[in-house]
């Protein structure tokens, strides 16, 4: 396991508005909360920073209140924001989400022509030392973001760094073959993969779970963390397999829970925490996340995870 590595990420920075009315489908008038700091890679990096990892982010926001609340949250939680630029000519990206009674969601994203797409990245901007680059596949659907992410992957690997990947194959953001090809390319080069069970069906159609996991391990992956949502999680590495039972919680807002799981898991691994303990705490972080409205609001501190685990809610 890496120890002392700096975790970096890049991708969309946006704020999110959440409907309080289930079933409205973003088609009827409803009350909303927001703006909540969001963007899958941003939720991830914020949670990794909360775990005590050394972190940094490359992205762009607009010169507006949305952008300021985003950057302020990341800075407050300990993320190195020196790689985040402000575009005075574009607004910060936004998203709107509504839930249904069965837990499914409808999203409307506004990323095209916003500051979220205008990331500037150079290999020279990478920090010194051992690096882990985290990729959220939700970012690969936008051509401009995809180009930057692939450049960052190449640069980090050239430096001897590692790639962690959440194959977050969100249909709303991954509609073309180029996005799928980029995801397959990154998955094949990743040291740590953290798919959900639904991602397995997207990546390996027709394969059963064990066969899909074996296929990932046969590539470059050394660690697989399989997120099972309300069914818990499984972590596999070499001869190790750890199954984590679900925690019984009341779900309010599941958006960002997977990113919080991943941020906890990689953030702890980067500090030398053993695999089983990192998985146990990531499983708890994911459960905590669904109990809070707002994607990044679900992120938790080590103390909150300690208290949750001590409460014996499982």
URSULSUL-V996581 format. One record per residue. PHI is phi in degrees with one decimal (999 if undefined). PSI is psi in whole degrees, -180 to 180 (none if undefined). Layout:
phi = <PHI:PHI>
psi = <PSI:PSI>
This chain:
phi = <999:-70.5:-139.3:88.0:-73.8:-89.3:-97.8:-125.8:-150.5:-150.2:148.9:-73.4:-111.7:-149.3:-111.1:-126.1:-115.7:-113.6:-73.2:-86.4:-103.5:-71.3:85.5:-74.9:62.5:59.0:-114.4:-125.1:-64.1:-150.9:-79.1:-127.8:-109.2:148.8:-81.3:-95.4:-56.4:-156.5:102.6:-51.2:-66.5:-72.6:-60.8:-57.3:-68.8:-63.6:-69.0:-61.5:-65.1:-61.8:-76.9:99.5:-74.3:-83.5:-136.6:-154.3:-139.8:-113.9:-171.5:-140.9:-125.5:-83.3:-86.4:-148.9:-61.3:-60.3:-63.9:-66.2:-68.3:-64.0:-65.1:-62.0:-64.6:-63.0:-63.7:-59.5:-89.7:102.3:-79.9:-70.9:-99.6:-64.7:-91.2:-99.4:-100.5:-115.0:-100.3:-72.8:-104.0:-132.7:-88.1:-68.5:-63.1:-135.9:-145.5:-125.0:-136.8:-134.9:-109.0:-110.9:-61.1:-83.9:93.4:-72.6:-134.9:-120.0:-117.1:-126.4:-104.3:-120.1:-116.0:-60.3:67.2:-98.3:-62.1:-55.6:-85.4:-96.8:-78.3:-109.1:-139.9:-135.2:-54.6:-66.4:-82.3:-66.2:-71.7:-73.0:92.1:-71.0:-124.7:-122.1:-100.6:-99.1:-118.2:-100.4:-64.4:-59.5:-79.5:-80.0:-72.3:-92.1:-57.6:-66.3:-66.0:-58.1:-60.9:-66.0:-63.2:-64.1:-63.4:-66.7:-59.0:-60.4:-67.1:-68.5:-64.2:-63.4:-86.7:83.0:-81.2:-121.4:-115.2:-109.8:-143.3:-104.1:-73.1:-74.7:-77.7:-79.3:-57.2:-63.8:-112.6:-124.8:-109.8:-129.7:-65.9:-63.6:-65.9:-65.5:-63.0:-63.2:-62.2:-61.7:-63.8:-70.6:-57.2:-68.3:-109.8:-88.9:-81.0:-131.0:-117.1:-129.9:-79.4:-86.5:-62.9:-70.1:-63.5:-60.7:-65.9:-72.9:-76.5:-131.1:-58.8:89.9:-90.7:-73.0:-56.0:-61.7:-67.8:-66.0:-62.6:-62.3:-65.2:-68.1:-69.7:-75.1:-85.8:-108.7:-63.5:-100.3:-134.9:-120.6:-114.7:-98.4:-87.5:-108.5:61.5:-69.8:-102.9:95.3:-157.7:-134.1:-120.7:-131.0:-155.7:57.7:-83.7:-85.2:-142.2:-126.7:-103.9:-113.2:-69.4:-71.4:-98.8:-85.5:-134.7:-92.3:-77.5:-111.3:-152.8:-80.6:-62.0:91.9:-64.5:-66.0:-66.7:-65.5:-58.2:-64.4:-62.5:-65.0:-62.9:-69.9:-59.2:-76.8:-58.9:-65.3:-103.4:85.3:-69.6:-58.9:-53.8:-62.6:-69.2:-61.7:-66.5:-62.1:-74.7:-64.9:-61.5:-68.1:-60.7:-63.5:-68.6:-60.1:-58.8:-74.3:-88.5:-124.0:-78.7:106.1:-61.1:-84.8:-66.9:-77.7:-65.0:-132.3:-95.8:-55.7:-67.0:-66.8:-66.4:-56.7:-64.9:-62.6:-67.0:-69.7:-72.3:73.2:-76.6:-153.4>
psi = <145:148:123:8:148:133:128:159:165:154:-159:137:123:167:155:143:130:126:138:-11:113:141:1:-21:19:29:-19:162:134:159:143:152:149:176:126:131:135:-165:120:-49:-28:-40:-45:-53:-33:-43:-39:-39:-40:-29:-4:3:156:123:159:159:143:121:-178:140:166:166:70:176:-37:-47:-40:-38:-36:-54:-38:-41:-46:-43:-44:-35:3:10:137:112:12:-20:5:122:161:125:113:-12:-3:153:160:143:152:161:150:139:143:145:157:167:-28:3:-9:165:154:130:147:119:140:91:-37:130:13:174:-26:-31:-11:51:135:127:138:141:-28:-19:-10:139:161:163:-176:137:144:122:124:134:126:122:-18:-25:-14:-10:-24:124:-42:-43:-41:-44:-45:-42:-44:-37:-42:-41:-48:-44:-42:-42:-38:-27:1:14:-178:156:129:147:132:104:62:75:73:118:-33:-24:-9:83:-1:165:-30:-39:-43:-41:-42:-41:-45:-39:-44:-42:-41:-17:6:141:-36:124:136:65:155:168:-33:-30:-34:-40:-33:-43:-39:69:133:-13:141:165:-50:-39:-38:-42:-44:-36:-40:-42:-25:-15:-118:-14:132:-23:133:125:111:115:124:13:-125:-3:9:-144:161:135:131:133:116:-126:-6:137:126:121:129:125:153:157:139:106:162:116:127:-45:104:-10:130:-9:-40:-38:-38:-39:-51:-42:-40:-48:-54:-38:-39:-41:-38:-18:10:12:136:153:-49:-43:-39:-42:-41:-43:-34:-40:-40:-42:-40:-37:-42:-41:-38:-10:-1:138:133:130:-48:-15:-21:-11:150:162:164:-37:-39:-38:-42:-48:-40:-46:-36:-23:-16:21:103:none>
